[in-house]
Amino acid sequence: MNIGYIRVSSCGQRTDRQLEGVALDRVFMDKTSGKNMDRPEFQACLRALRAGDMLHVHSIDRLTRSLQDLLSILEDMADRNVTVKFYKENLVFSGESSPFQRLHLQIIGAVAEFERALIRERQREGIALAKQRGKYKGSKKRLTEDE
């Protein structure tokens, strides 16, 4: 079975360019951060995968932004006899991956993790500057005083 996983970080982002033209039997889509594996559709995707299936993902950073999680996911997939194909990087991982392929994966995974760290750093800097200018009031309250 060909299963696709698509992820964007926010509801305003478009998903149509990911896995466009790839024949898939089933697609799982999350609109949330890739900082960890606590994503509802991702977890459903993992539960749906069976031996002999292929998981199609646009790019490594769409699967996860953590090198540790990436290695864990791919090890789990190999143990379950599930192949993972990344289109942007043109990589396919099965239980028979080569040492060069693993090195390539680790480098790309480390870059994705580094990008996430930079995003968080820029966000903290922006909040600090907004606070200095008196423009940042914190997040909006989600509950009323009575609630």
Summary of the structure (lengths in Angstrom):
residues: 147
radius of gyration: 18.1
end to end distance: 47.0
largest distance: 59.7
contacts: 379
relative contact order: 0.13
helix: 41%
strand: 16%
